[in-house]
Amino acid sequence: MKKTAFLAFITFGLGILCLPLKTYGLGNTIEDPVVVAKKIISDDPIPWTKTEYEVILKTVGAKRTLTNIDKNYLLLQSPWLGVEYLQGVYGDGVNSIPVEQLLDLLNMATNSPQQTSRKLAEVTLQHALLEYDKAFNVATNISSNSAVSYEDAISFLTRRFGYLKISTAKKLLDESSMADNAVIDKKTNRRIADHFKNIRKQYSEEIPIASALQEIKAFYTLLEEVVSGLAMVKPYTNFTQTITELNEVQLQERKHWRSGLEITFPTNGTVWTIPDPGSIEWTTSNLPPEKTIKFYLLKNNTVIQELGTYKNTKLAGGIKLNKTLPNGNNYRIMGIELFPTDKFYTAKFATPYFTINKRNPDATPPPELIAVVEEEVVPIPDEPKPLEIVEPAPPKEEPSAPEEEIIVEAEEVVEQEETPVVEIVEPVVIKEEVPEKPVEIEKRTDFDGRTITYVKELEVNNKIIQINLWDHGRQDGDIVSIYLNGFAIVSQYNLTYQKKGFELKLDPTQANDLFLYAHNLGKFPPNTVSIEIIDGDNSENIILNSDLSRCEAVLINVKE
């Protein structure tokens, strides 16, 4: 296809885009994403031909990675859609941006509208090209009759919109030079300065992306009122209207193919009896059978036992409960999808509360319970026996030990008297208290069945430090504990935007591990906490993430 074909495609706009959505995806006539992807490509093959792909690369230029500052410009595309349309733009765990970067962006939108609209067009072109490139690769496999996975088909369906975004951004790039120069009077300058001051007062160093979008929306409304800045750039106005419609359709498509999970048993009124095995039943949507789901037992909102990971077979049986669980009617099961196709959205579900009771000790246990008890009892005497032999052997073994053993021990005592006692005892003590042991603790890789990942190592001057912690991003009901060297220093704390301060005493003889433990997932997993570590006049901010299977940690060393 020649360049004219690509440019002609711009004319059709949203009409071509919306047709496949109504016919295939959102019309619910075909639900297999692989079938939907094949149908879209066969009905409109032009965007997915190698010739068209090469034409676009010649028109737009080679792909390149976007920096975080580049990505900030995408906030200007359609802030009224909310943060959800930006999913996938920023890297994993990035829920906020520096306040000064936002103010720089707003300042550019006020005083340099031409440059701002051009930069937005360039960044949108690159981001759209990256989306189109991924969709094109899947389309190539489909066209060549190669096997396409469920995940690849979803990737195609949610990224194919990059093809139309390219044309919209190219149009803005070509027309940005026609923007009027900014004319800002003193009164408008004062209003803008006051707006900036309020933003700095409300947010210290970082601003959540959701809040940044709200500030951009309010600021653009201000520019419209004073008829100034980016609000006066007609090409930008046309661009943001079109791109907002595209993002809205893309968002609907992404929601349509999201995975869903519902646990149908146990439910309200269910009673599980310890030690009888339990079972879980569930249904899913947009979740293939080979996907895995992890289940947890919660008491109120706190995880108290992992129940296992299962393929999406709709049923899991033979689940054994911890025998130390107390009776209660405040238990629930939570399931969570592992390795989601949409990494910014995970299918999860929590059941209503149900009851767990223990069997009456006078009642006859079922046969399977007797077998379990026998298996658990057997190893118990094997473990303490060596300890009993080591300690009482020298003083008293005459009544129970054979005569030959008594003679041998007596000879050893006659020859060395107290010497062998010293030689035997000291090595045991040294082995247990050798200084290398704490090294293993400082580099712990798991805790309570969860993997631990270290994100940073830092050094402080004092063994007494202050930490402040608060919710990073959205305040969504995260409940966390903070552990230092395996001991809880903050227990089941409900994170808020307000900083909570604690004083810590570090161990100067080893590296101290400080990690975040999540007790729930809040409304927007994973749990993310901002921690400020203060050592006298020095401070450092660290962001830690945690879910129900992993914890992030930091190592803290005290200078000698």
C-alpha positions as CSV (number, residue, x, y, z in Angstrom):
1,M,0.0,0.0,0.0
2,K,1.2,3.5,-0.8
3,K,1.4,6.4,1.6
4,T,-1.8,7.9,0.1
5,A,-3.7,4.8,1.3
6,F,-2.6,5.4,4.9
7,L,-3.5,9.1,4.7
8,A,-6.9,8.2,3.1
9,F,-7.6,6.0,6.1
10,I,-7.5,9.0,8.4
11,T,-10.7,10.3,6.7
12,F,-12.8,7.3,7.9
13,G,-12.0,7.9,11.6
14,L,-14.1,6.3,14.2
15,G,-16.6,4.7,11.8
16,I,-14.3,1.9,10.9
17,L,-13.2,1.4,14.5
18,C,-16.6,1.1,16.1
19,L,-18.0,-1.4,13.6
20,P,-16.0,-4.4,14.8
21,L,-16.8,-3.6,18.4
22,K,-20.5,-3.6,17.8
23,T,-20.4,-6.7,15.6
24,Y,-17.9,-8.9,17.5
25,G,-16.6,-7.9,20.9
26,L,-19.3,-5.9,22.7
27,G,-22.3,-7.4,20.9
28,N,-21.7,-10.7,22.7
29,T,-22.3,-12.8,19.6
30,I,-18.8,-14.3,19.7
31,E,-16.9,-14.6,23.0
32,D,-13.8,-16.5,22.1
33,P,-11.1,-13.7,21.8
34,V,-9.1,-15.7,19.3
35,V,-12.1,-16.1,17.0
36,V,-12.9,-12.4,17.4
37,A,-9.4,-11.3,16.5
38,K,-9.4,-13.5,13.4
39,K,-12.7,-12.1,12.3
40,I,-11.6,-8.5,12.7
41,I,-8.4,-9.1,10.7
42,S,-10.3,-11.0,7.9
43,D,-12.9,-8.2,7.6
44,D,-10.4,-5.4,7.5
45,P,-7.0,-6.8,6.6
46,I,-5.4,-3.5,5.3
47,P,-4.0,-2.3,8.7
48,W,-2.4,-5.7,9.3
49,T,-0.5,-6.2,6.0
50,K,3.3,-5.9,5.9
51,T,3.0,-3.2,3.3
52,E,0.8,-1.0,5.4
53,Y,3.1,-1.6,8.4
54,E,6.1,-0.4,6.5
55,V,4.3,2.6,5.2
56,I,3.5,3.7,8.8
57,L,7.1,3.2,9.9
58,K,8.2,5.4,7.1
59,T,5.6,8.0,7.9
60,V,6.0,8.0,11.7
61,G,9.7,6.9,12.1
62,A,11.3,4.1,14.1
63,K,9.9,3.0,17.5
64,R,11.5,4.3,20.6
65,T,11.0,3.9,24.3
66,L,9.2,6.6,26.1
67,T,10.7,8.3,29.2
68,N,8.5,9.0,32.3
69,I,8.5,12.7,31.4
70,D,7.4,11.9,27.9
71,K,4.5,9.8,29.4
72,N,3.4,12.8,31.5
73,Y,2.3,14.5,28.2
74,L,-0.2,11.7,27.7
75,L,-2.1,13.1,30.7
76,L,-3.2,15.9,28.4
77,Q,-5.0,13.5,26.0
78,S,-8.3,13.0,27.9
79,P,-8.1,13.6,31.6
80,W,-11.9,13.5,32.0
81,L,-11.8,9.7,31.4
82,G,-10.0,9.1,34.7
83,V,-6.9,7.1,35.4
84,E,-8.1,3.8,34.0
85,Y,-7.5,4.7,30.4
86,L,-3.8,5.3,31.2
87,Q,-3.2,1.8,32.4
88,G,-0.2,0.3,30.7
89,V,1.4,3.7,30.0
90,Y,3.5,3.9,33.1
91,G,5.6,1.1,34.4
92,D,4.6,-1.4,37.0
93,G,4.1,0.2,40.4
94,V,4.1,3.8,39.1
95,N,1.0,5.3,40.7
96,S,2.2,8.9,41.0
97,I,4.5,11.5,39.4
98,P,6.6,14.3,41.0
99,V,4.6,17.4,41.7
100,E,7.2,19.6,40.0
101,Q,6.9,17.6,36.8
102,L,3.1,18.3,36.8
103,L,3.7,22.0,37.4
104,D,6.2,22.1,34.5
105,L,3.6,20.5,32.3
106,L,0.9,23.0,33.3
107,N,3.4,25.9,32.8
108,M,4.2,24.7,29.3
109,A,0.5,24.4,28.5
110,T,0.1,28.0,29.6
111,N,3.1,29.8,28.1
112,S,4.2,27.5,25.2
113,P,1.0,26.0,23.7
114,Q,2.6,25.4,20.3
115,Q,5.5,23.5,21.8
116,T,3.2,21.6,24.2
117,S,0.8,20.4,21.5
118,R,3.7,19.4,19.2
119,K,5.3,17.4,22.1
120,L,2.0,15.8,22.9
121,A,1.6,14.8,19.2
122,E,5.1,13.3,19.1
123,V,4.6,11.3,22.3
124,T,1.2,10.1,21.2
125,L,2.6,9.0,17.9
126,Q,5.3,6.9,19.6
127,H,2.9,5.4,22.2
128,A,0.3,4.6,19.4
129,L,3.1,3.0,17.3
130,L,4.1,0.7,20.2
131,E,0.5,-0.4,20.6
132,Y,0.1,-0.9,16.9
133,D,3.3,-2.8,16.6
134,K,2.2,-5.4,19.3
135,A,-1.2,-5.8,17.6
136,F,0.5,-6.2,14.2
137,N,2.7,-9.0,15.5
138,V,-0.3,-11.0,16.7
139,A,-2.1,-10.3,13.4
140,T,0.9,-11.6,11.5
141,N,0.7,-14.9,13.4
142,I,-3.0,-15.2,12.8
143,S,-2.6,-14.5,9.1
144,S,0.1,-17.1,8.8
145,N,-2.2,-19.6,10.6
146,S,0.2,-19.9,13.5
147,A,-1.1,-20.8,16.9
148,V,-2.3,-17.8,18.9
149,S,-2.7,-18.0,22.6
150,Y,-5.7,-16.6,24.6
151,E,-3.4,-13.9,26.0
152,D,-2.1,-12.8,22.6
153,A,-5.6,-12.5,21.3
154,I,-6.6,-10.2,24.2
155,S,-3.4,-8.2,23.5
156,F,-4.5,-7.7,19.9
157,L,-8.0,-6.7,20.8
158,T,-7.0,-4.1,23.4
159,R,-4.1,-2.6,21.3
160,R,-5.4,-2.5,17.8
161,F,-6.6,1.0,18.4
162,G,-3.0,2.3,18.1
163,Y,-3.6,2.2,14.3
164,L,-6.2,5.0,14.4
165,K,-4.4,6.9,17.1
166,I,-1.4,7.2,14.8
167,S,-3.5,9.1,12.2
168,T,-5.0,11.4,14.8
169,A,-1.6,12.3,16.4
170,K,0.0,12.8,12.9
171,K,-2.7,15.3,12.1
172,L,-2.0,17.3,15.4
173,L,1.7,17.2,14.6
174,D,1.1,18.7,11.2
175,E,-1.2,21.5,12.5
176,S,0.6,22.4,15.7
177,S,2.5,25.2,14.0
178,M,-0.8,27.0,13.4
179,A,-1.3,27.6,17.1
180,D,-1.5,31.2,18.4
181,N,1.2,32.6,20.7
182,A,0.3,32.8,24.3
183,V,-0.8,36.2,25.7
184,I,-1.0,36.2,29.5
185,D,-2.0,39.3,31.4
186,K,-1.1,40.1,35.0
187,K,-4.5,39.1,36.4
188,T,-4.3,35.7,34.7
189,N,-0.8,35.2,35.8
190,R,-1.8,35.8,39.4
191,R,-4.7,33.2,39.1
192,I,-2.3,30.7,37.6
193,A,0.3,31.3,40.3
194,D,-2.3,30.9,43.0
195,H,-3.4,27.6,41.4
196,F,0.2,26.4,41.4
197,K,0.6,27.4,45.1
198,N,-2.5,25.4,46.1
199,I,-1.1,22.3,44.3
200,R,2.2,22.6,46.1
201,K,0.4,23.1,49.4
202,Q,-1.8,20.0,48.9
203,Y,0.9,17.6,47.7
204,S,4.5,17.5,49.0
205,E,6.7,15.7,46.6
206,E,4.5,13.2,44.7
207,I,1.0,13.5,43.3
208,P,-1.1,10.4,42.5
209,I,-1.9,10.1,38.8
210,A,-5.6,10.1,39.5
211,S,-5.2,13.5,41.3
212,A,-2.9,14.8,38.6
213,L,-5.6,14.1,36.0
214,Q,-8.1,16.1,38.1
215,E,-5.6,19.0,38.5
216,I,-5.1,19.1,34.7
217,K,-8.8,19.1,34.1
218,A,-9.3,22.0,36.5
219,F,-6.4,23.9,35.1
220,Y,-7.6,23.4,31.5
221,T,-11.0,24.8,32.6
222,L,-9.2,27.8,34.0
223,L,-7.4,28.3,30.6
224,E,-10.8,28.2,28.9
225,E,-12.2,30.8,31.2
226,V,-9.3,33.2,30.6
227,V,-9.1,32.3,26.9
228,S,-5.4,31.6,27.0
229,G,-2.7,29.0,26.6
230,L,-3.5,25.5,25.2
231,A,-7.2,26.1,25.3
232,M,-6.7,28.5,22.4
233,V,-5.0,25.9,20.2
234,K,-7.8,24.7,17.8
235,P,-5.7,21.6,16.6
236,Y,-5.3,20.5,20.2
237,T,-9.1,20.8,20.8
238,N,-9.9,18.7,17.8
239,F,-7.2,16.2,18.7
240,T,-8.4,15.7,22.3
241,Q,-12.0,15.2,21.2
242,T,-11.1,12.5,18.8
243,I,-8.5,10.8,21.0
244,T,-11.0,10.8,23.9
245,E,-13.5,8.9,21.8
246,L,-10.9,6.4,20.8
247,N,-9.8,6.0,24.4
248,E,-13.4,5.6,25.5
249,V,-14.0,2.8,23.0
250,Q,-10.6,1.2,23.9
251,L,-11.5,1.3,27.6
252,Q,-14.9,-0.4,26.9
253,E,-13.1,-3.1,25.0
254,R,-10.6,-3.6,27.8
255,K,-13.4,-3.9,30.3
256,H,-15.3,-6.4,28.1
257,W,-12.4,-8.8,28.0
258,R,-11.5,-8.6,31.7
259,S,-11.4,-11.8,33.6
260,G,-14.0,-12.4,36.3
261,L,-14.2,-14.8,39.3
262,E,-17.1,-15.7,41.6
263,I,-16.8,-18.3,44.4
264,T,-20.1,-20.1,44.7
265,F,-19.2,-22.4,47.7
266,P,-18.7,-22.0,50.6
267,T,-21.4,-19.4,51.1
268,N,-23.5,-17.8,53.8
269,G,-24.7,-20.6,56.1
270,T,-21.9,-23.0,55.2
271,V,-20.3,-24.8,58.2
272,W,-16.8,-26.4,57.9
273,T,-15.8,-28.8,60.6
274,I,-12.1,-29.3,61.6
275,P,-10.5,-31.7,60.8
276,D,-12.8,-32.7,57.9
277,P,-11.6,-31.5,54.5
278,G,-13.3,-28.6,52.8
279,S,-14.0,-27.9,49.2
280,I,-14.3,-24.7,47.0
281,E,-16.5,-24.2,43.9
282,W,-16.3,-21.2,41.6
283,T,-17.3,-19.9,38.2
284,T,-15.2,-17.5,35.9
285,S,-15.5,-15.4,32.8
286,N,-12.8,-14.7,30.3
287,L,-10.5,-17.1,32.2
288,P,-9.3,-20.2,30.3
289,P,-9.0,-23.6,32.1
290,E,-5.2,-23.6,32.1
291,K,-5.2,-20.4,34.2
292,T,-4.5,-20.7,37.9
293,I,-6.3,-19.3,40.9
294,K,-5.0,-19.0,44.5
295,F,-7.3,-19.3,47.5
296,Y,-6.9,-17.9,51.0
297,L,-8.8,-18.3,54.2
298,L,-9.6,-15.0,55.9
299,K,-10.8,-14.3,59.4
300,N,-12.7,-11.0,59.0
301,N,-10.3,-9.2,56.6
302,T,-7.0,-10.8,57.6
303,V,-5.4,-13.7,55.8
304,I,-4.7,-16.6,58.2
305,Q,-4.1,-19.6,55.9
306,E,-3.2,-20.2,52.2
307,L,-5.5,-22.9,50.9
308,G,-3.6,-23.7,47.7
309,T,-3.3,-22.9,44.0
310,Y,-5.5,-24.7,41.5
311,K,-6.2,-24.8,37.8
312,N,-9.4,-23.2,36.7
313,T,-11.4,-26.4,36.9
314,K,-14.3,-24.9,38.9
315,L,-13.7,-27.2,41.9
316,A,-11.0,-27.8,44.5
317,G,-11.5,-30.6,47.1
318,G,-9.6,-32.2,50.0
319,I,-8.6,-28.8,51.5
320,K,-7.2,-29.3,55.0
321,L,-7.6,-26.5,57.6
322,N,-5.1,-25.6,60.3
323,K,-6.2,-27.5,63.4
324,T,-5.4,-24.5,65.7
325,L,-8.1,-22.3,64.1
326,P,-10.7,-21.2,66.7
327,N,-14.4,-21.7,66.3
328,G,-16.1,-18.7,64.7
329,N,-18.7,-17.4,62.1
330,N,-16.4,-14.7,60.7
331,Y,-14.5,-16.8,58.2
332,R,-14.4,-16.2,54.4
333,I,-12.6,-17.5,51.3
334,M,-10.8,-15.2,48.9
335,G,-9.7,-16.3,45.4
336,I,-7.3,-14.3,43.2
337,E,-6.3,-14.9,39.6
338,L,-2.5,-15.5,39.2
339,F,-0.6,-14.1,36.2
340,P,-3.5,-12.1,34.8
341,T,-3.6,-11.2,31.1
342,D,-4.4,-7.6,32.1
343,K,-1.6,-7.0,34.6
344,F,-3.4,-3.9,35.8
345,Y,-6.6,-5.8,36.6
346,T,-6.8,-9.1,38.5
347,A,-9.9,-11.2,38.9
348,K,-10.7,-11.7,42.6
349,F,-13.6,-12.5,44.8
350,A,-14.3,-12.9,48.6
351,T,-17.2,-15.0,49.8
352,P,-19.8,-14.0,52.5
353,Y,-18.9,-15.0,56.0
354,F,-19.4,-18.6,57.0
355,T,-18.7,-20.8,60.1
356,I,-15.8,-23.0,61.1
357,N,-16.2,-25.4,64.1
358,K,-14.0,-28.1,65.6
359,R,-15.3,-31.6,66.0
360,N,-16.5,-32.7,69.5
361,P,-13.6,-34.5,71.0
362,D,-16.0,-37.2,72.3
363,A,-17.3,-37.9,68.8
364,T,-15.8,-40.8,66.8
365,P,-13.5,-39.3,64.1
366,P,-13.9,-40.4,60.5
367,P,-11.4,-43.0,59.2
368,E,-9.5,-40.5,57.1
369,L,-8.9,-38.4,60.2
370,I,-7.4,-41.4,62.1
371,A,-5.0,-42.0,59.3
372,V,-3.9,-38.3,59.4
373,V,-3.4,-38.4,63.1
374,E,-1.2,-41.5,62.9
375,E,1.0,-40.0,60.2
376,E,1.5,-36.9,62.2
377,V,2.3,-38.6,65.5
378,V,5.0,-40.9,64.1
379,P,7.8,-38.4,63.6
380,I,7.2,-36.6,66.9
381,P,9.3,-38.9,69.2
382,D,12.0,-39.2,66.5
383,E,13.0,-35.6,66.7
384,P,13.6,-35.1,70.5
385,K,15.3,-38.4,71.1
386,P,18.8,-37.3,69.9
387,L,18.6,-34.3,72.2
388,E,17.7,-36.4,75.2
389,I,20.6,-38.7,74.6
390,V,23.2,-35.9,74.2
391,E,22.4,-34.1,77.5
392,P,21.7,-36.8,80.1
393,A,24.3,-39.3,78.7
394,P,27.3,-38.1,80.8
395,P,25.6,-37.9,84.3
396,K,23.0,-40.8,84.3
397,E,22.6,-43.6,81.9
398,E,23.3,-46.5,84.2
399,P,19.7,-47.8,84.8
400,S,18.7,-47.7,81.1
401,A,21.9,-48.1,79.1
402,P,23.7,-51.5,78.4
403,E,26.8,-52.2,80.5
404,E,29.1,-52.0,77.6
405,E,28.0,-48.4,76.9
406,I,28.6,-47.5,80.6
407,I,32.1,-48.9,80.5
408,V,33.0,-46.9,77.4
409,E,31.7,-43.7,78.9
410,A,33.5,-44.3,82.2
411,E,36.8,-44.8,80.4
412,E,36.4,-41.5,78.6
413,V,35.7,-39.8,81.8
414,V,38.8,-41.3,83.5
415,E,41.1,-40.4,80.8
416,Q,40.0,-36.8,80.2
417,E,37.7,-35.9,83.1
418,E,36.4,-32.4,82.3
419,T,38.3,-31.9,79.1
420,P,36.0,-33.9,76.8
421,V,33.0,-32.1,78.3
422,V,34.5,-28.7,77.2
423,E,35.5,-30.1,73.8
424,I,32.0,-31.5,73.1
425,V,30.0,-28.5,74.4
426,E,31.9,-25.6,73.0
427,P,31.8,-26.6,69.3
428,V,28.0,-27.0,69.6
429,V,27.6,-23.5,71.0
430,I,30.0,-22.0,68.4
431,K,28.1,-23.6,65.6
432,E,24.8,-22.3,66.8
433,E,26.0,-18.7,67.5
434,V,28.5,-18.3,64.7
435,P,28.1,-14.8,63.2
436,E,27.4,-16.1,59.7
437,K,23.9,-17.1,60.8
438,P,22.4,-13.5,60.8
439,V,23.6,-13.2,57.2
440,E,21.0,-15.8,56.2
441,I,18.3,-13.9,58.1
442,E,19.2,-10.5,56.5
443,K,18.8,-12.1,53.0
444,R,15.6,-14.0,53.8
445,T,13.8,-14.9,50.6
446,D,10.4,-15.9,52.1
447,F,8.3,-15.1,55.1
448,D,5.0,-16.8,56.1
449,G,4.9,-18.5,52.7
450,R,5.5,-15.3,50.7
451,T,8.5,-14.5,48.6
452,I,10.6,-11.5,49.6
453,T,12.2,-9.2,47.0
454,Y,14.8,-6.5,48.0
455,V,14.3,-3.3,46.1
456,K,17.1,-1.2,47.8
457,E,20.0,-1.3,50.3
458,L,20.9,1.8,52.2
459,E,23.2,2.9,55.0
460,V,22.4,5.1,58.0
461,N,24.6,6.8,60.7
462,N,22.6,5.9,63.8
463,K,21.0,2.7,65.1
464,I,17.9,4.8,66.1
465,I,16.0,6.0,63.1
466,Q,12.5,7.4,62.4
467,I,10.2,6.1,59.7
468,N,7.0,7.7,58.4
469,L,4.6,5.7,56.2
470,W,1.5,6.6,54.3
471,D,-0.6,5.2,51.4
472,H,1.1,5.6,48.0
473,G,-1.3,6.4,45.2
474,R,-5.0,5.9,46.0
475,Q,-6.3,5.5,49.6
476,D,-8.2,2.3,49.2
477,G,-8.3,0.5,52.5
478,D,-4.9,-1.2,52.5
479,I,-4.1,-3.0,55.7
480,V,-0.4,-3.7,56.2
481,S,2.2,-4.7,58.8
482,I,5.8,-3.6,58.7
483,Y,8.4,-6.1,59.8
484,L,12.0,-5.4,61.0
485,N,14.2,-8.5,61.1
486,G,11.2,-10.8,61.2
487,F,9.4,-8.9,64.1
488,A,6.3,-6.8,63.5
489,I,6.9,-3.1,64.4
490,V,3.7,-1.9,62.8
491,S,0.8,-4.4,63.1
492,Q,-2.3,-4.4,60.8
493,Y,-2.2,-0.7,60.2
494,N,-4.9,0.9,57.9
495,L,-2.9,3.1,55.5
496,T,-4.1,6.7,54.8
497,Y,-2.7,9.7,53.1
498,Q,-1.6,11.1,56.5
499,K,2.0,10.2,57.6
500,K,2.3,7.9,60.5
501,G,5.6,8.1,62.4
502,F,7.5,5.3,64.2
503,E,10.9,5.0,65.9
504,L,13.1,2.0,65.1
505,K,16.1,0.6,66.8
506,L,18.4,-1.2,64.3
507,D,20.9,-4.0,65.0
508,P,24.3,-2.4,64.2
509,T,26.0,-5.9,63.8
510,Q,24.0,-7.0,60.8
511,A,22.0,-5.8,57.8
512,N,18.4,-5.1,59.0
513,D,15.6,-6.2,56.7
514,L,12.5,-4.0,56.6
515,F,9.6,-5.4,54.6
516,L,5.9,-4.8,53.9
517,Y,3.3,-7.5,54.6
518,A,-0.2,-7.1,53.1
519,H,-3.2,-8.4,55.1
520,N,-5.6,-7.5,52.2
521,L,-5.5,-6.2,48.7
522,G,-7.6,-3.0,49.2
523,K,-9.7,-1.9,46.2
524,F,-6.7,-1.5,43.9
525,P,-4.0,-4.2,44.4
526,P,-1.2,-4.4,45.1
527,N,-0.8,-2.7,48.5
528,T,1.7,0.1,48.0
529,V,3.2,2.1,50.9
530,S,5.5,5.2,50.8
531,I,8.1,5.0,53.6
532,E,10.3,7.9,54.6
533,I,13.4,6.8,56.5
534,I,14.9,9.7,58.6
535,D,18.4,9.5,60.0
536,G,19.1,12.8,61.7
537,D,19.1,15.4,59.0
538,N,19.1,12.9,56.2
539,S,16.0,11.2,54.8
540,E,15.1,8.9,51.9
541,N,11.8,8.0,50.4
542,I,11.1,4.4,49.4
543,I,8.1,2.8,47.8
544,L,7.3,-0.8,48.7
545,N,4.6,-3.1,47.1
546,S,3.1,-6.2,48.5
547,D,0.3,-8.6,47.7
548,L,-0.8,-11.9,49.2
549,S,2.0,-13.9,47.7
550,R,5.0,-11.5,47.8
551,C,6.6,-8.8,49.9
552,E,9.1,-6.1,48.9
553,A,11.9,-5.2,51.3
554,V,14.8,-2.9,51.9
555,L,18.1,-3.7,53.7
556,I,19.4,-1.1,56.2
557,N,23.0,-1.1,57.4
558,V,24.4,1.0,60.3
559,K,27.7,2.6,59.6
560,E,30.5,1.5,61.9
